[in-house]
Each structure stands twice: as C-alpha cells, then as structure tokens.
C-alpha cells in the first residue's frame, strides 16, 4: 500500500515540475514578450481633436469660432438587466425634461447603425449635463461627452459663403483619406462654403494623449500629451459691416417687393435677391449676400432632419447660393460682350450711328419681328448711346452682322474670353459654369444648325445662354480695370494659430482680355452714360449721385410666360474704380428694382448718407442675430417707381 | 482516544507552518488584487472577511482535534445524506448557478463542505470493502457515493467542483488498493465516451446533456486561446500576459499593471496566482509551488503513518482534493488546464473555500496527532 503513496508522490512531483517548467517558459523565456504586451495593454493612445480654424473678416472681427458643447449618449451594451432602453429613456426624460420622442427617434436610428454609442441629443445645456452626471447610478449606460462645436458668431451673416459643417460622409471619408489625410468616421468636416473649400486648412492636426487605462478603457493617468495643431485661420476679404449692411438692405427690399408684388396681379412675386460687392482691381469679394438665407447655428450642433427638410424644400431655396449657382440668361448685361465683339470684329466705333425707327427688327426671310423693350422707335443713336439706352434693335443688328461674318462662332468666342461658360474659380465649392451656346453645342444637343435667329437672340443675352451672377460682375470688373479678368476670392490670407502667414493669396488673374484698350473704353463710356445721362437706363437713379457710377442694367427673360430676372452691375468711382456691385433680383420682373439697392450699397461703401428713412440696424451677435428694421421700408421704392416708368428697358 | 495534551507532540509542524505561509502569501496577494493601495479602495473589507474566515477555520481545526477522527466514520452516512439533501434543496429553490445559501451574515456554499463529507464517507466505504475492490462489482458502491454529489453539483453548473469529486474518488480508490486495470477500464472508458460525445457534438451537432455551451467554449478556448481574444479567450490571454510579464522577479507589490488596471479577471479569487506571478515573478511562483509540494508531501507522510486505514484514506482524499485544486487552478492560469472556477487553496479570496480547506487540514492534523507510534 505504501507503494501507491510513493506513486502518488511521484505524480505530484511530476505535475509540479510541469507547472514550474511552464512558468519558466512563460516568465523567463517569453517574459519579455509578455512584458511588452502588458505595456501595450495599459497604454492607450487617444486622439485629441484639433480646434478648427477661425474665420476673421478684413477688419479683424471673428466671424466663426468654436465653443464647448455637451452631447448626450446612450451605450446600448452598458444598459443593465433591470432596464430596457425604453424605461431608461423614460427615466432620462423625466429627470431632464428632454423630449422623449426625440430621444427615441435618435436611439432607433443609432441602433440601426449598430453604433456602440448612440447619440441621444447633441448640444445639451450644462444644467442637463449636471443632472445626468448626478444621477449616473440610476442611468447606467447614459453618458455626457464634451466636444467642441462651431460657433457662428453671427449665425445669419453670409451663411452661404461661410458654409456649415457636419459629420463626414462615407464618400468624403474615402476620398479624403485617399488624398493622404487622416479622417475617421464621425469626424466633423466642412459641408458647404468656405468650411468645405478650406477644409484641409481649417481642420488642423489631431493631437495624441498617451493614457494609462484599465481594461474598461477608463482613464487612470495621463502619460503625456502631443498637443493638437489647431487649424489655420482664414482672414477673409469679406467686410463684416458691409456684408451685414447688404444683407439687411436686401432683406428689407425683398420683404417690401414681395408685399408690393402680391398686391399687384401684374407682377410676379420675387423669389430671391442676391448681391456681390468686389474690388475690381483684385477680385477680392467684399460682400456676397443671398436672401433668403438661413442661420448657420442651426447646423452647428447637428441639424434635425425636420429643420433640414424645411430648409431644403422651401420654395425660395434659402440653402442655394445664387451668386455662384444661379444659371440664368444675363439679358442686357451681355450687350457688353456683344459690344466688344462689334468693336473688335465689325469695326464699330463709339460714334457709329444706328437707326431704330419702329422698335422692331426684322430678319431676312423671317416674318416675326424682334422687339425692343421700348415700344416706339428711338430714331438715330450712336453706339455709346445704344449701350446706355440698352437698345435691342442696335444689338440685334450687330448680332446679325456677326452672324453673317462669323456664323455663331465669334460672339461665343468673345463670351468665353470674358470667362462665360467656365467657373470663375472663386474659392467656394460647387460653382457652376453656365453655358455659352454655339454651333457645335447646338448640333450636339439639338441636332440642328445655328440659325441667324440664334445669333440675334444671343446678342441681347437671351436664348440658351446661361451665366452666373459672379461671372457677370467679373466681366464688368475686367472692363472697369482695363482688361484684367481676376479670379474672385473670399479668402485673403491663411494664418496659423500663432498668427504667421501660411498662404498669402495675391490677386490671381484668370486672364488678360485680348481686347484693345479703346474697345473697353467705349464700353466704359456706354456704362457711364447708362448711369449718368438723363436718357441712360439707370440715369434717374445715378445721374445726381455724388460719386460717379458706371453700370449696366439687365432684364433677363426666362421664357415667354415666365417672370423676368432683374440685374444691375456697376462700378465706382468711374475714373478710378474701387468697387464693383452686382444686384440680382430673381424673378423680380425688372432690373429697375435692383437700382435703389445698388445705389445704397455704393452709398454705404463711400460713406455717403443713406436715403432718408433708411436706418441701419446694428449687427449683434447671435442668437439675436441680424434683426431687421421693418419700418420705413417703402420709401425707397416710391422714390424710384416713377423713375422706372420712363426708363425701364 | 479523546484529547490528551501529549498528542500535540506528534504534530508534524510542517503542515500548519506551510499552511500559515500560504495564507500569508494569499493575504498579500489579495490586498494587491483588491487594490488596497488605492485611496478609494474598499479592499479592506475583503481582507477583514478573509481574516474572519481564517479565524473561523482555526477554531474548527482546534475544535475537531478534541474528537477522535473515527467518530466521523461512525456518523458519516448521516452527514452524507444531510449534505446531499442540502444540495438537492439548493437545486430546487436556488435556481442560481452559484449554489450559495444566504445565511444572513455569511454565504454558505454547501458544495465546499460536500467535498470533505465525500472524503469521510468514501474513506469508510473503501475501508470496509477493500477486498471487493479487486472485482469490478466492488467499484459500484464508492462510485455511487461519489456520483451523487458529482451530479448534484454539475446540475448547479459548477463543472470544476464536480470534477473535484471525481479526483477525490480516483485518488482514494487508487490508494485504497483498488484494481488498477478496472480503474483504467472505468475512468478511461468514461473519458472516451465523453470525448466521443463532444466530437459528435462538433461534427454532427448532437446535443450535449452534460455540458453547457459556455463550458464547452472554455474547453475550446483551452485548446485554442486565439479563437476569441476579446471574448471567451480574454481571461486566459490576460492571465498569461500577467504571469509572463512578471518575468524573474516580478513587477513588485501593487505594481502589476495587469492586476491594478483590471485587465486580469477574477483576480482576487480564481486568478490570484496570476497576480502572484505578475508581482513576484518566477521566484514567487516557484516559492508557492514548493510550499504546496512540501504540504502535500508531509500530508502523504501523515497518511503513511496513520493509525488505521480509515485515517490513511481520509488524508489521501484530502491530498487528492488539494492536489486537484492546485493543479487545475495554477494550470489554468498558465493555459495548461481549461478555465474553471476552482479556488487556489489557502490563497484565493473566499470564506467557504478557506474554511473548508482549513477544516480539511484540521482533519489531517487530527489523524496526524493520533498516529500509530506514540513514543513515550
């Protein structure tokens, strides 16, 4: 029997030897390997998101900043057994007063995406954060996380230009990372406007924190921080004060014109109004406004689907940035282009005389007349006066002569020289190019040839021609500055957080116009007469103006039964241009309504007194936002209403 | 032979000393595992409970020494039946997998007591039927006795403890002089049948009535820990990292990151050995194993010198129990054995385990001091 106890002893020794051998293997032979693993186990690298770059106007006012926000999350995996998501949300709603239905909707949405952390509500107030944290024992799986969100200091200021941010889309994620950037799902990126265009500058570089963590990933200790590199700041060409003034002015006029048009069955209710102010000597955009607009702060904390749909499906298209995205015929503004071609290629001179005896123009073998906007004939006029009067008959004739000599090609070519049919290259995303129709285009799309009527229509900026407001102001700027077609720019400089200049955008030429100075001088003279002679289409508005303004009106027909767009583009002072101004009234019946707006912008810029009754509202930071002064808004209109009766196109 | 002061002269001091040493090492390891070094730790409560359990255990040891161990043989059937009864009651009313009965201040775990009861009963059965153990039929009675607690505890989903009953049975049958060929036939055959069932389960998806899915998973992980490194393989991998990273001399008390940063699961109970390995290194591991070796060695000496075959078998049973616990627990932390919830005797935190282990040691001492040669 003792023999079996000896066997037992041998077995024990054998097993213990095996245990010691295994311990020696793990601890001595592979000890270093496991030591490294244990080090890796406790150290976690956490990215610290970099503060996004600011946007600062040319006077040094901060337009876009960042602010702290608190988001409410639910971690589905950490809900304890005694709770269901439903009971937890009910309790949470009872404690905090947050709408239960909203959280349920967000929870269901997040659950479908199987996220580890479902966002219940973004941007909750501090009080709710405190309530949630104090009751964390009763709310297992509910978590408040801090993050920064975009603070649009003046939420309604230049929303289309500034743009908004949002969570990165799958598409962008792939694309950006293919470009060599380091983006992760859930990152906030620019979606529109400058936020989008300068995303890679604004983003900065995330820092890293080396953390000692436990297996639940909770922070125990910080072992060191590689600080994030804040995004670069954008110094804009935009002038906040002017921008705000223009927006208030447009909103005021827009409200009034809509009210006015609603009471007049003859008039179509305008659907939007936009204005651009830029420096014709550099392309710097001083102001660019589009009414109606929206409030960027709606987007900053994550916009609700309802609010977004409301904006998206609003018939007035508040999200649509007309200055760079509206593709419309330019109407009479295009006569500057036709005029250029006439002088350059047909030998027309300033004093060349034309005759408009009936207000009608007949093409050979074509019975229907092309009409002037002025129903009766205007008799004898020279070329400068033709521009100033915006006489269609003269330009029909020039269009037909260009057709006879060059078919459809020369006028289209001239238009392209002015940058039509191409993006201006303004630093905003998704600018549209418009369309300059020519023989090839017509053959390809319509399967028919270029007719004389096409040239005649094109000569007054109608037909299939599509232009954007930014293209038109660029043309006028180039004529004003002696032939330099600049690339319009919203950003002047990019500086880093320390204030050092990273990129300094010098004025960039798209091209120098291949036209003679004398040609451009005739056009300038025509625009001068348009605004300064008693017969000019904008003469009543500008002829007694303290600063010499030159400009061109345009009323674009969008179809026989559809309402017209109104345009005015001009610059001042005439001799040494400092600014160019464009006003675009979408489906606003006539260019006449744009004139008082343009006049007030010039007044504001040159520090002239506003028209009586015009009061400037003060720009206050959001959320009060840019409130409008609704009183006295009718005065302007009455003042020019009788002017337009004699001088509308 | 009732209490006699001279009995104490027979004591093999290695046994209480090595147990004391293990308890001290255990206390140190537990205080690190419950992070007593941290300000907000409530680990002191755990340590206090452990001390109370040790004191209760010592009282039980001293109390049992006043009785001659042979009274346990006399009453063993009654004790066995009542223990089995408690296990059945737990199964019916408990419905929880832990098999604990809440007795107000302490939680009583009957399966711990059942191990010692089985040893006392089997010792009697084997002692009385030694000759029959040469025949196959003779195995029936001891196996039946062992199967009752085995099945009852297995039904509580405590695979580890139920295997302890088998280890006790095998150890005691072997030491009791049972026919080795029949033992091989019965236990080897049983093992083959179980393996066949598991293989069929994997290949043909037949049901497994004796193993729950998670228990099977533990076996799978044991064979291949990389299967699910953050799921079921997590514990094993973290335990190996803890042990291995301790290297030769360890990271030092309270300095084990696997332990202190909560990577190690169940670290003050089942995986306490990993804490020792991480903080005291290979030297600590070897020390603990050598103390266990000393203890088992001396216990087997006690068995050899026991006054009668009953006492000898009781000590063998207790040795088998400890041996299985030690091998399974340490082996599991190293990946040599599948993961079960068996505590490491005298070291793991837990009052029931500590008290029943000390009671078992009390029995060994009881048998030791009443050994055959009393020299004076």
Interface residues (C-beta under 8 A of the other chain):
Chain A: X1 X2 X4 X5 X7 X8 X9 X12 X13 X15 X16 X18 X19 X20 X22 X23 X24 X26 X27 X28 X30 X31 X32 X33 X34 X35 X37 X38 X39 X41 X42 X212 X213 X214 X215 X216 X220
Chain B: X171 X174 X175 X177 X238 X240 X241 X242 X243 X244 X245 X246 X247 X248 X257 X258 X261 X262 X263 X277 X278 X281 X282 X285 X286 X289 X292 X293 X296 X297 X300 X303 X304 X312 X316 X319 X323 X327 X330 X331 X334 X335 X336
